[in-house]
Amino acid sequence: MDLYDVFQNFRIGVTKDKVDKVSRKTTGNKTEISVLQDHVDHLSLVCQAMCELMENVGFSKEMVLAKIQEIDLRDGQLDGKCAKSYNCPKCSRSLAQRHIKCLYCGEPVLKSDLL
């Protein structure tokens, strides 16, 4: 076995390790997606029950939709989201409030910068 074969076998081993790691990560992601789908399904059921109960006591779908729009507009945008986005202090790109670093330039974002 020459030096080239040793090097190739080493590279093949490294590549197999990377494939195994990606495979485990993919399996983990599938599990997380399944859990999130279960949460979404549960929340949909809860929302449906609440809407039907509200209709039973006199609230119309139009009233519910108007309230949803009112809440959606509290952050200044009619976008189907409650959370306000903020701009990075360094590159001025839009960020969600949950981020602690800018996704684009990596600048740490202090919560005081977001307010």
C-alpha positions as CSV (number, residue, x, y, z in Angstrom):
1,M,0.0,0.0,0.0
2,D,1.5,3.3,-1.0
3,L,1.2,6.7,0.6
4,Y,-1.6,7.7,-1.8
5,D,-3.8,4.8,-0.7
6,V,-3.2,5.7,2.9
7,F,-4.2,9.3,2.3
8,Q,-7.3,8.1,0.3
9,N,-8.4,5.7,3.0
10,F,-8.0,8.5,5.6
11,R,-10.2,10.9,3.4
12,I,-12.8,8.1,2.9
13,G,-13.0,7.6,6.7
14,V,-13.3,11.4,7.3
15,T,-16.1,11.6,4.7
16,K,-17.9,8.6,6.2
17,D,-17.8,10.3,9.6
18,K,-19.3,13.5,8.1
19,V,-22.0,11.5,6.4
20,D,-22.9,9.8,9.7
21,K,-23.0,13.1,11.5
22,V,-25.3,14.6,8.8
23,S,-27.5,11.5,8.9
24,R,-27.9,11.9,12.7
25,K,-28.7,15.6,12.3
26,T,-31.3,14.8,9.7
27,T,-33.0,12.3,11.9
28,G,-33.0,14.8,14.7
29,N,-34.5,17.5,12.4
30,K,-37.3,15.1,11.3
31,T,-38.1,14.4,15.0
32,E,-38.2,18.1,15.8
33,I,-40.4,18.8,12.8
34,S,-42.8,16.0,13.9
35,V,-43.0,17.6,17.4
36,L,-43.6,21.0,15.9
37,Q,-46.4,19.6,13.7
38,D,-48.0,18.0,16.7
39,H,-47.9,21.5,18.4
40,V,-49.4,23.2,15.4
41,D,-52.1,20.5,15.2
42,H,-53.0,21.0,18.9
43,L,-53.0,24.8,18.6
44,S,-55.3,24.5,15.5
45,L,-57.7,22.4,17.5
46,V,-57.7,24.8,20.4
47,C,-58.3,27.8,18.1
48,Q,-61.1,26.0,16.4
49,A,-62.7,25.2,19.8
50,M,-62.3,28.8,21.0
51,C,-63.8,30.2,17.8
52,E,-66.8,27.9,18.1
53,L,-67.3,28.8,21.7
54,M,-67.1,32.5,20.9
55,E,-69.7,32.1,18.2
56,N,-72.0,30.3,20.7
57,V,-71.9,33.2,23.1
58,G,-72.5,35.9,20.4
59,F,-69.2,36.7,18.8
60,S,-69.2,36.6,15.0
61,K,-66.3,35.4,12.8
62,E,-66.0,39.0,11.5
63,M,-65.5,40.2,15.0
64,V,-62.7,37.6,15.6
65,L,-61.1,38.5,12.3
66,A,-61.2,42.2,13.1
67,K,-59.5,41.5,16.5
68,I,-56.9,39.3,14.8
69,Q,-56.1,42.2,12.4
70,E,-56.0,44.7,15.3
71,I,-53.5,42.5,17.1
72,D,-51.5,41.9,14.0
73,L,-51.2,45.7,13.4
74,R,-49.8,46.4,16.8
75,D,-46.3,45.9,15.5
76,G,-47.0,48.3,12.6
77,Q,-47.3,45.6,9.9
78,L,-50.1,43.5,8.7
79,D,-48.0,40.4,8.2
80,G,-49.6,37.6,10.2
81,K,-47.1,37.9,13.0
82,C,-47.1,39.4,16.5
83,A,-43.4,40.0,16.9
84,K,-41.8,43.2,15.7
85,S,-38.7,43.1,13.7
86,Y,-35.7,45.4,14.4
87,N,-32.8,46.7,12.5
88,C,-29.2,45.7,13.2
89,P,-27.2,48.6,14.7
90,K,-24.3,47.9,12.4
91,C,-25.7,46.8,9.0
92,S,-29.3,48.0,9.4
93,R,-30.8,44.7,8.2
94,S,-34.1,43.6,9.6
95,L,-33.9,41.1,12.5
96,A,-36.5,39.4,14.6
97,Q,-36.5,40.2,18.3
98,R,-35.4,36.7,19.3
99,H,-32.0,37.0,17.7
100,I,-29.0,37.9,19.8
101,K,-26.6,38.3,16.9
102,C,-27.2,39.8,13.4
103,L,-27.7,36.9,10.9
104,Y,-25.9,38.9,8.2
105,C,-22.9,40.6,9.8
106,G,-22.6,38.8,13.1
107,E,-22.9,41.9,15.2
108,P,-24.1,41.2,18.8
109,V,-27.5,42.8,19.3
110,L,-28.2,44.0,22.8
111,K,-31.9,44.0,23.9
112,S,-31.5,47.7,24.6
113,D,-30.6,48.3,20.9
114,L,-34.0,46.7,19.9
115,L,-36.2,49.0,22.0
